[in-house]
Amino acid sequence: MRILYAVRSSKGQLKIQEMAFALIIVMIFVLLAGFFFLRVILGGLQDDVNAQNDERSMQMAADLTYYPEFSWSSNRNRCEKCMDLDKVLALKNAIKDVHSPYRDFFGKDVVAMRVDILYPAPIQTECTSDNYPHCSTFTLINKSSSITLQGSYVSLCRPDTTTGKFRDCVLGLVRIGLNKTTP
Amino acid sequence: MMLPQKKAQEEITGFVIIVVMISVLFMVFLGIMFSQNFNKSATPSKDVSSYLEAVTEVTTPCAVYGDEYATIGKLFDYCYSGKSCLSGVSACSVLNSTLLEMFNATLPFSAAHERKGFTFYLEAVSDSSQATQVVLAIAKGNCTGFQVTAASPLITVTKTLSYKFTECY
């Protein structure tokens, strides 16, 4: 009787061990799968946030051509989506001026803004009142150098040099960097 | 004495089969998910659209009337109408060389580069039958992979023109 009890008990223990082992394996599998899916979902959320931020930057860059401070406003040669290059230089100088009302014109959200001339390829140098228009880049705001800038292509125009009656436009790129902590 | 061992082996085999089945299903799911992402061809792009829009306003070295140098957008019309610049060069020739130079300068491409090539088409659309006639075509590089594109109509005095730019990756 004792022997029979001992054999049954040992068999039961073996089954419990087997079950515990199987449960541990299943738990590990479920945890790993859960961890993997959480990473995928959280990674997707981060990507969504970055994509939305990029989209905002691109949209804002595209909308700048409608700002009176940037737009080409000559009635003789209307161009809705053209940017006045002379105004860009004037705004760059105004933003640098401590007493200018344009100093915080774009608010705290915009931490970087630059306008680049792409074609015809200019001399690669920062634009100032001294070298304009023989330059390539207008850095209007540069509060953060680590941020990735997103932008939109624009036509950058000036009155033509021979008559002043028409516009002379080049291809440019406006890029903006937004503060990521703001919604 | 062999019976418990055999039962354990069967259970392990069953467990392995279930794990293999779940893995296969997971792989199939991943395969479907990725194939849906990569099968998209010629996706419309806001970036390409803004590029195309800005390009049409760029001034060219071609003056057709007086002192006014024509923009790329105006050259589309002049090229379709068969006009020439005051310098004697045809509008289509200036348009072709200016566009090619601009695309090469601003959108570099090569087999080693992320961007493999691009295509540009300027077409005249018939008002009645909606049939299209290619006015100017520029194609460079390899355009077999993933594509982003933008197209825009241009209503001119003479005809409705349509231009389309595609970047190939």
Interface residues (C-beta under 8 A of the other chain):
Chain A: K11 L14 E18 A22 I25 F29 M58 A62 C79 K81 C82 L118 Y119 P120 A121 S152 Y153 V154 S155 C157 D160 T162 T163 K165 F166 R167 D168 C169 V170 L171 G172
Chain B: P4 A8 E11 F15 V19 K46 D47 S50 Y51 E53 A54 V55 E57 V58 T59 D67 E68 Y69 T71 E101 M102 A105 T106
